[in-house]
Amino acid sequence: MSTVHFRTPTTVAYAPGGNRVRQVHYLRSEASDPVRSVASQYRHDVAGRVTEQRDARLAVAAQTDIHTLSGVALLSQHVDSGRTIRLIGLAGETLQAWDGRATRLRSEYDSQLRRIALHERAEGAAEQTTERIFFADRSPTAAARNVCGRVIEQLDPAGQITFSGYNLNGQPLDETRRFLRTPDAPHWTVDPADNDLQLEPERFVSSSDHDATGALIHREDARQHTQSMTYDIAGQLNRIALQPAGQPEAVLYLNPRYDANGQPESRTYGNAIVDTATYDPADGRVIELKTQSATGKVLQHARYCYDPMGNVLQIVDLTFTARYFANRRVTGEQVFNYDSLSRLINASGCEAQVDPGHPGLPEPSPIDDSLLLNYTQSFSYNDSGGMVTLVHHSDHAGQSRTLEMAIAPDSNRALSKDGAEPDFANSFDPCGNQILLQRGGQPLLYNRRNQLMCCTTIARAAPAASDHEQFVYAANGTRLRTIRTAQAKNTRVISQTRYLPGLELHEKTDQDLEVIVIEAAASPIRCLHWARGTPGVDDYQMRYSHGDHLGSSALETDAGGLLISRERFHPFGTTASWASRSAVEADYKTIRYSGKVMDASGLYYYGLRYYAAWLRHWVGPDPLGNVDGLNRYSMVGNNPVSFVDEQGAVKTSLGPPKTVSINMPSPSSSGNSSDSDSDSAISVGSSAPRPPPTPPPMPPKPDETWRAWTKRMALAAVDSRVGLALLPVATSSPANAAIVSTVLSAAGQLAVYSMFNPGWSLASTWDPDSDGAPPPVDVTQKVNRGYAMTVTAITTTMALGGAILGPVVGGYVDELRGTKDKTEKKTQANKWMDTIDQLIAQQRLEENVTEHARNSLREQVLEVEELIGITWKTMDMLEKITLLGPQSFSTRGTPSRYGPSGSALPGHSGIFQRGTLGRTVTNKQRTKL
């Protein structure tokens, strides 16, 4: 097992107020490689809010924030997603918002701070009202339908949706959707007649019933197909039945078995196919997946192996028959290696004759494992998490290739290298959206909410028309409509897909397809019904998907349990092999990698953004901010084998079932809820039981001697608060000897007072010959003189003893604490820092500062940190070294901790990278550069 993570901790430096100011990860790719640091820095305002974040690569701040007095971010500037400005109301609601493209979104609220309208305006264009929301009043009619104060109608960018009633849990009983006549953005007015002219006449009505817990138990879609769900006593799904319109009911999913963590151990589908899963009892991770038909034939059987960090190391396909090709053994085994930051650096497996370097899908091949040969992939990244190179080696002739990415020096925006100079300015808009799918062609257009609006799938030179896809979204960001336009000879062919609850309507020139989607099942189940123009496939064809550990659709089976298609994937989602029993049936597979839909452009639609699998990154920055790090384009932290992303926003690890919900802006929510911070918009809950309590501390080491134990206890005592107060650092000084003398004198006086003080006994007992009578004056004076002489003698003895023992005890304490060594190191470090400050001042006068000079200065600062640790002064010196660059003296200005904007060299790291750990510090002279 790899030990690359051994001795690579994450260290965090905190300011006195408890704010994190620096975080360092230690990176290496192989266990034998030297470790180097990857550091991030944070700056806070006086209230403790983060105002600046820097990563390990960029010379400028990755993100800068300006907050109101109440802590709400007014301005956010990120190197990937650009600038965002918000105008906040008195109740915390967002009144207006501007992005980097100068697009303004203006919200309108009623007296109860419910948003009732949203107005959008692009730069240089007129304002359009793209949303209007209407709430029910408190009339008896509204109360009878339980709609008082709830949304009853909403006009959004996709059209109109109305609700006739709600149940006691606040869930809609039915909804009616009308679409726009055109995919263009609407302009809604207050006149219902004007708004009705923009809508299609057809109404799509969907209804649903829920039980008392809010679980869906019945749904009827817009084409009268009904779904029924039942649950067991624990509230877990137990059965799903489907009754298409005019057809008998069929059971699609039944009798699942769950483990103690609520994870399904077995699932039986309507075609008698059984999916079984085995989990590691220690952490709940899946270790085996198996798909078996009713006849006992094993269609899928995979075993998983993990490292202690939870990364998948090996996947073994037990259904694959090993064979040899060109003196190489071909197996169904996939092997993965990671660096110490858990980023995938090597992968191997088997693939067919495919082209993973371009968008789209390969042609399906027959279901035959003999067509598969071995491949290996190697990945490298920069310190910001951007992929730099991908080397793909395949045993298929002509299929090996290298993907090199050019990454902008001042952001994480990346383009594939093709020999030409990368043009980041014309390839991304100010909000960080990629506007060209491939270099020199296939434009991508975005709406005013930074959602992909149009993608050119085939670009043709003018005057010929290009093929493209258009997308329309609901108010909450869900895609509701896709319109595809293609040029066929002299005819333009238009097809479209409408997405409704539990139903997809695919309309083409020669056919209408209704896809019934079973959303409640653990794996996708779809029923294909052609209302017009059957393409040679059975009507009401059932397609059951059987996934891998990531939820990717690895197998498809029909109603008879026969295999329809099999698909394998490379680690980052490109198709490694795709086999189908029929080319016609293969065209109707839509669920692929990670359970997501691939569009005609080759982009995967995740919900909040789109993923380009052949580029291994998102085409737009994370809309929720830095929830997955400062690099907003990185795909699941470059670990796609061990993590998944449900909605294109935040990665989740594999393990016990988790519910990941992203609160998109809702028309019925108030301003406070809809404008909450991005961090609070994500909730991750686990149904797994709580982990056991922390075990008690281990007993002392059995091989520890009494002398070592005594020394350890003594050191703990002198380093305690009382010990530091009585015996401060450097206790061998005369002042501390006096402290010891005073302490001993006070202790002696206390002992004499307790043992010999005449006041503790009756005066009649002072003289034995007095028979209990009060003693005479001479006896009383004698006793008091004796007590005073005893106190003086004890005090003098203790003072002299303390004066003698003080340096001795202090020296022993200093030896325990290593005070002398620390003092020498601090003195030496101060001398070195004075020398480094002088060298930095000299270099600031130079016109050009070489990289060698900067590295030499950083090495010297590192040696200082090895002596005394990370301090504010060393951090300030590192920042000054970073700001040294080839610029004129007139533009440098006064030295500053953070430096002027843009004063650092692009492409050079603003954080020093440690070359190795545990170096030995030796005394040497500071030399000039």
Order of alpha helices (4+ residues) and beta strands (2+ residues): beta-beta-beta-beta-beta-beta-beta-beta-beta-beta-beta-alpha-beta-beta-beta-alpha-beta-beta-beta-beta-beta-beta-beta-beta-beta-beta-beta-beta-beta-beta-beta-beta-beta-beta-beta-beta-beta-beta-beta-beta-beta-beta-beta-beta-beta-beta-beta-alpha-beta-beta-beta-beta-beta-beta-beta-alpha-beta-alpha-alpha-alpha-alpha-alpha-alpha-alpha
